Amino acid sequence: MPSDLPEDVRELISHFAELPEEDRARILALVRGLSLCRTVELYRGRWAAPRFARASPSRWPSQYPASRGNGTTD
């Protein structure tokens, strides 16, 4: 292990190396997944379709006929 690393980094590497292979693989997969998520976040503006504002509930079309709710019967 390089001696120019800070002590806390060296300690973390040491603890990581002591883990079983399966646990190390899970941690590395998680870190890779998080890195991918971060990359997508950074480039989302370039890759994704433009985002549109969501309609507020008051602007949603009614699910009921106009006769309901005004005292008339069907």
N, C-alpha and C positions, 0 to 999 in steps of 0.2 A: 504494500500500500504506500502511495507517495507520502512523504513526510511533510510536503507543503500544504496538505489539507488541514483545515481547522480541526481542533480536537473533537468538537461535537459531530462533525461530518464523519470523522474516522470511527467514532463510537457507533454512529448509526449504521455504517457499513459493516462494522463488526457484528452488531446485533442481526442485521439482515443475513449475513453469511452463516450465522448459527441456526437460522430457520430451516425447517425441512424443505426439500426441493419443491414439493407441491405448494407450500405456502408462498415461497419465493415466486413461483410461476403465477399464482393468483395476484400477488402484489404487482408484478410487472405488467400483467394484463390490465389491471385497473389503471395503472399509471399511463399505459399506452392509450387506453380508452379516454382518459381525461385529457391527454394531449391532443387526441383527435377532436374531441369536443371543443377545446380551446381554439384549435386551428379553424374549425368550421365557424365558430363565433367571429373570429377575426376577419374571415373572408365572406361571411354571409352576405354582405352588401353587394359583393361582386357576383356571387353564384346564385343566390336565391331570387325568386320572382319578387317583384315589388310587393310590399305589404300594404294592405288597405285598412283603413280605420274600421273597426267593428261597429255595426249599427247599435244604437242604444235600444234598450227594450221598448221604449215608447215609439220607436220607429219601425218595429217589427210588424209585419202584417198580422191581422187578427186571425185566429184559428176558427172563429165562430162567425156565422152569418150576421149581417147587420141587424136582423130583427131581434137577436138575443140581447138581453141586458137593457132593453128600453121599455120593458113592461108588456110587450106584445107576445102573443103565443104563436107557435108554428102550426 
